[in-house]
């Protein structure tokens, strides 16, 4: 019989085959177990039970009636206008609206979509069956499906902050600009290229702080951030107001945030203190920082050696490689301390030094023998700026002293005459730390040969008649031979005839003086012929 029933009631066969609805859920029960045989035209083939359709357990169809659905009259939903399923085409019963089949289990099949399809057809993701105006779970509402996805801080904002829960179907809040919801915290002072910008130009949904306005974007403003400025915190240049009175005055013109977005920036001193005090006030630029510094950093200064050469003290020799701070800095190792910051400014640098003479910085190893103003009072007469050691005194310079160098003296090392030079070089000549500075008075006062040289003749020429100085017979080129000695002129025995060819040692043998020291005998010698020749 079941096959006969379903051959006519094809809509039921469709439900069973597609496993949908009440008949698909009943199982293998025969049709007659619920629908007894016909008993006339008035016979109700469907038996709903004692309570009729109102008592029917709708959950048996696979669609339990919950919330507002539980109180709706059956035929309110089972009406012809809602029969949108394809199975309605198989219903032979007339009118087809009398059939309970044909409904679609989708909200939009019965309810008008107030969102006009913008959020899809899965209404149950946001709404329950109790009330359409109450969102089922506001914390899990898929706001990302709307034209305003909730990101960052927006995701934690209560729905009622933006939407009126009592008028949920009313006009949606505007959201094309941040200031549609947020008041302008900068009171119109947030501008780029002179035009007012929205919050999104500098902030995002993660929070108002920190700003998203980067150093790269700052380069497009009237004050590009370069060098050290690129790493400075925004608040260092754009501070908020401090103190209640200042805060109130600032907010009146700068807005609730109280941040000055357009601080003065024409000159470095608009932000930076005058680090050098008033030392540069007389300059045409009044000491503009940019003349010696760059935004890459305060140190090193861009004031180079070539710039220093245009001053009263050009840098020469070792001075060219000396660090600026060694002369101008607050520590100045080896030099007297500078005056306090009242003179130098916060940087502690004295730019104009008062002393430019060597003795203003370097100790005098000559113990005042060459005072300032004397012919030798300028250190540079004998020394170069490359190094105090060694001296530049050469033979030509020495000729200006009391003892000119000539002959063999020109090749004699200085230290052989000036024994005070025989010492290690001083560690420093700076006046505050002259470590190991030697004493170099150069006051030996020797001018005669015997002051330095041993007399090989003993006392033969130093006393009595015919006493002579070394230079009478010798010059400074060499002691031997005695080029200045003329036997015919200087001796009492003239060399004439064959005597002129006799070797000197034949007449002047080597003997010993009273102390036993060997020496050539020049006097006294006998002048008679018999003294040398036989009778």
Secondary structure as the mmCIF struct_conf table of DSSP 4:
data_model
#
loop_
_struct_conf.conf_type_id
_struct_conf.id
_struct_conf.beg_label_comp_id
_struct_conf.beg_label_asym_id
_struct_conf.beg_label_seq_id
_struct_conf.end_label_comp_id
_struct_conf.end_label_asym_id
_struct_conf.end_label_seq_id
HELX_RH_AL_P HELX_RH_AL_P1 UNK A 2 UNK A 8
HELX_RH_AL_P HELX_RH_AL_P2 UNK A 10 UNK A 17
TURN_TY1_P TURN_TY1_P1 UNK A 18 UNK A 19
HELX_RH_AL_P HELX_RH_AL_P3 UNK A 21 UNK A 26
BEND BEND1 UNK A 28 UNK A 28
HELX_RH_3T_P HELX_RH_3T_P1 UNK A 31 UNK A 33
TURN_TY1_P TURN_TY1_P2 UNK A 34 UNK A 34
BEND BEND2 UNK A 35 UNK A 35
HELX_LH_PP_P HELX_LH_PP_P1 UNK A 36 UNK A 38
BEND BEND3 UNK A 40 UNK A 40
TURN_TY1_P TURN_TY1_P3 UNK A 41 UNK A 42
BEND BEND4 UNK A 45 UNK A 46
TURN_TY1_P TURN_TY1_P4 UNK A 50 UNK A 51
HELX_RH_3T_P HELX_RH_3T_P2 UNK A 52 UNK A 55
HELX_RH_3T_P HELX_RH_3T_P3 UNK A 58 UNK A 61
TURN_TY1_P TURN_TY1_P5 UNK A 62 UNK A 62
HELX_RH_3T_P HELX_RH_3T_P4 UNK A 67 UNK A 71
BEND BEND5 UNK A 72 UNK A 72
HELX_RH_AL_P HELX_RH_AL_P4 UNK A 74 UNK A 77
BEND BEND6 UNK A 78 UNK A 79
HELX_RH_3T_P HELX_RH_3T_P5 UNK A 80 UNK A 82
BEND BEND7 UNK A 85 UNK A 85
HELX_RH_3T_P HELX_RH_3T_P6 UNK A 86 UNK A 90
BEND BEND8 UNK A 93 UNK A 95
HELX_RH_3T_P HELX_RH_3T_P7 UNK A 96 UNK A 98
BEND BEND9 UNK A 99 UNK A 100
BEND BEND10 UNK A 105 UNK A 106
HELX_RH_AL_P HELX_RH_AL_P5 UNK A 107 UNK A 110
BEND BEND11 UNK A 111 UNK A 111
TURN_TY1_P TURN_TY1_P6 UNK A 114 UNK A 119
BEND BEND12 UNK A 121 UNK A 121
HELX_RH_3T_P HELX_RH_3T_P8 UNK A 123 UNK A 125
TURN_TY1_P TURN_TY1_P7 UNK A 126 UNK A 126
STRN STRN1 UNK A 127 UNK A 127
BEND BEND13 UNK A 129 UNK A 130
TURN_TY1_P TURN_TY1_P8 UNK A 132 UNK A 133
BEND BEND14 UNK A 134 UNK A 134
STRN STRN2 UNK A 135 UNK A 135
BEND BEND15 UNK A 136 UNK A 136
HELX_RH_3T_P HELX_RH_3T_P9 UNK A 138 UNK A 140
HELX_RH_3T_P HELX_RH_3T_P10 UNK A 143 UNK A 145
BEND BEND16 UNK A 146 UNK A 148
HELX_RH_3T_P HELX_RH_3T_P11 UNK A 152 UNK A 156
BEND BEND17 UNK A 157 UNK A 157
HELX_RH_AL_P HELX_RH_AL_P6 UNK A 159 UNK A 162
BEND BEND18 UNK A 163 UNK A 163
HELX_RH_3T_P HELX_RH_3T_P12 UNK A 165 UNK A 167
TURN_TY1_P TURN_TY1_P9 UNK A 168 UNK A 169
BEND BEND19 UNK A 170 UNK A 170
HELX_LH_PP_P HELX_LH_PP_P2 UNK A 171 UNK A 174
BEND BEND20 UNK A 176 UNK A 177
HELX_RH_3T_P HELX_RH_3T_P13 UNK A 178 UNK A 180
TURN_TY1_P TURN_TY1_P10 UNK A 181 UNK A 181
BEND BEND21 UNK A 182 UNK A 182
TURN_TY1_P TURN_TY1_P11 UNK A 185 UNK A 188
STRN STRN3 UNK A 191 UNK A 192
TURN_TY1_P TURN_TY1_P12 UNK A 193 UNK A 194
STRN STRN4 UNK A 195 UNK A 196
HELX_RH_3T_P HELX_RH_3T_P14 UNK A 199 UNK A 201
TURN_TY1_P TURN_TY1_P13 UNK A 202 UNK A 202
STRN STRN5 UNK A 204 UNK A 204
TURN_TY1_P TURN_TY1_P14 UNK A 205 UNK A 206
STRN STRN6 UNK A 207 UNK A 207
BEND BEND22 UNK A 208 UNK A 210
HELX_RH_AL_P HELX_RH_AL_P7 UNK A 215 UNK A 218
TURN_TY1_P TURN_TY1_P15 UNK A 219 UNK A 220
BEND BEND23 UNK A 221 UNK A 223
HELX_RH_3T_P HELX_RH_3T_P15 UNK A 227 UNK A 231
BEND BEND24 UNK A 232 UNK A 232
HELX_RH_AL_P HELX_RH_AL_P8 UNK A 234 UNK A 237
BEND BEND25 UNK A 238 UNK A 238
HELX_LH_PP_P HELX_LH_PP_P3 UNK A 239 UNK A 239
STRN STRN7 UNK A 240 UNK A 240
HELX_LH_PP_P HELX_LH_PP_P4 UNK A 241 UNK A 241
BEND BEND26 UNK A 243 UNK A 243
HELX_RH_AL_P HELX_RH_AL_P9 UNK A 244 UNK A 254
TURN_TY1_P TURN_TY1_P16 UNK A 256 UNK A 257
STRN STRN8 UNK A 259 UNK A 259
BEND BEND27 UNK A 261 UNK A 262
BEND BEND28 UNK A 266 UNK A 267
HELX_RH_3T_P HELX_RH_3T_P16 UNK A 268 UNK A 270
TURN_TY1_P TURN_TY1_P17 UNK A 271 UNK A 271
BEND BEND29 UNK A 272 UNK A 272
TURN_TY1_P TURN_TY1_P18 UNK A 275 UNK A 282
BEND BEND30 UNK A 283 UNK A 283
TURN_TY1_P TURN_TY1_P19 UNK A 284 UNK A 285
BEND BEND31 UNK A 286 UNK A 287
HELX_RH_3T_P HELX_RH_3T_P17 UNK A 289 UNK A 291
TURN_TY1_P TURN_TY1_P20 UNK A 292 UNK A 292
STRN STRN9 UNK A 294 UNK A 294
TURN_TY1_P TURN_TY1_P21 UNK A 295 UNK A 296
STRN STRN10 UNK A 297 UNK A 297
BEND BEND32 UNK A 298 UNK A 300
BEND BEND33 UNK A 302 UNK A 302
HELX_RH_AL_P HELX_RH_AL_P10 UNK A 305 UNK A 308
TURN_TY1_P TURN_TY1_P22 UNK A 309 UNK A 310
BEND BEND34 UNK A 311 UNK A 313
HELX_RH_3T_P HELX_RH_3T_P18 UNK A 317 UNK A 321
BEND BEND35 UNK A 322 UNK A 322
HELX_RH_AL_P HELX_RH_AL_P11 UNK A 324 UNK A 328
BEND BEND36 UNK A 329 UNK A 331
TURN_TY1_P TURN_TY1_P23 UNK A 333 UNK A 334
BEND BEND37 UNK A 335 UNK A 335
HELX_LH_PP_P HELX_LH_PP_P5 UNK A 336 UNK A 339
HELX_RH_AL_P HELX_RH_AL_P12 UNK A 341 UNK A 344
TURN_TY1_P TURN_TY1_P24 UNK A 345 UNK A 348
BEND BEND38 UNK A 352 UNK A 352
BEND BEND39 UNK A 354 UNK A 354
BEND BEND40 UNK A 357 UNK A 357
HELX_RH_3T_P HELX_RH_3T_P19 UNK A 358 UNK A 360
TURN_TY1_P TURN_TY1_P25 UNK A 361 UNK A 361
STRN STRN11 UNK A 362 UNK A 362
TURN_TY1_P TURN_TY1_P26 UNK A 365 UNK A 368
BEND BEND41 UNK A 369 UNK A 370
TURN_TY1_P TURN_TY1_P27 UNK A 372 UNK A 373
BEND BEND42 UNK A 374 UNK A 374
TURN_TY1_P TURN_TY1_P28 UNK A 375 UNK A 376
BEND BEND43 UNK A 378 UNK A 378
HELX_RH_3T_P HELX_RH_3T_P20 UNK A 379 UNK A 381
TURN_TY1_P TURN_TY1_P29 UNK A 382 UNK A 382
STRN STRN12 UNK A 384 UNK A 384
TURN_TY1_P TURN_TY1_P30 UNK A 385 UNK A 386
STRN STRN13 UNK A 387 UNK A 387
BEND BEND44 UNK A 388 UNK A 390
HELX_RH_AL_P HELX_RH_AL_P13 UNK A 395 UNK A 398
TURN_TY1_P TURN_TY1_P31 UNK A 399 UNK A 400
BEND BEND45 UNK A 401 UNK A 403
HELX_RH_3T_P HELX_RH_3T_P21 UNK A 407 UNK A 411
BEND BEND46 UNK A 412 UNK A 412
HELX_RH_AL_P HELX_RH_AL_P14 UNK A 414 UNK A 417
HELX_RH_3T_P HELX_RH_3T_P22 UNK A 419 UNK A 421
BEND BEND47 UNK A 423 UNK A 423
HELX_LH_PP_P HELX_LH_PP_P6 UNK A 424 UNK A 426
BEND BEND48 UNK A 427 UNK A 427
STRN STRN14 UNK A 430 UNK A 430
TURN_TY1_P TURN_TY1_P32 UNK A 431 UNK A 432
TURN_TY1_P TURN_TY1_P33 UNK A 435 UNK A 436
HELX_LH_PP_P HELX_LH_PP_P7 UNK A 437 UNK A 439
BEND BEND49 UNK A 448 UNK A 448
HELX_RH_3T_P HELX_RH_3T_P23 UNK A 449 UNK A 451
TURN_TY1_P TURN_TY1_P34 UNK A 452 UNK A 452
BEND BEND50 UNK A 453 UNK A 453
TURN_TY1_P TURN_TY1_P35 UNK A 456 UNK A 462
BEND BEND51 UNK A 463 UNK A 464
TURN_TY1_P TURN_TY1_P36 UNK A 465 UNK A 466
HELX_RH_3T_P HELX_RH_3T_P24 UNK A 470 UNK A 472
TURN_TY1_P TURN_TY1_P37 UNK A 473 UNK A 473
BEND BEND52 UNK A 476 UNK A 477
BEND BEND53 UNK A 479 UNK A 481
TURN_TY1_P TURN_TY1_P38 UNK A 483 UNK A 484
HELX_RH_AL_P HELX_RH_AL_P15 UNK A 487 UNK A 490
BEND BEND54 UNK A 491 UNK A 493
HELX_RH_3T_P HELX_RH_3T_P25 UNK A 497 UNK A 501
BEND BEND55 UNK A 502 UNK A 502
HELX_RH_AL_P HELX_RH_AL_P16 UNK A 504 UNK A 507
BEND BEND56 UNK A 508 UNK A 508
STRN STRN15 UNK A 510 UNK A 512
TURN_TY1_P TURN_TY1_P39 UNK A 514 UNK A 515
BEND BEND57 UNK A 516 UNK A 516
STRN STRN16 UNK A 518 UNK A 520
BEND BEND58 UNK A 523 UNK A 524
BEND BEND59 UNK A 528 UNK A 528
HELX_RH_3T_P HELX_RH_3T_P26 UNK A 529 UNK A 531
TURN_TY1_P TURN_TY1_P40 UNK A 532 UNK A 532
BEND BEND60 UNK A 533 UNK A 533
#
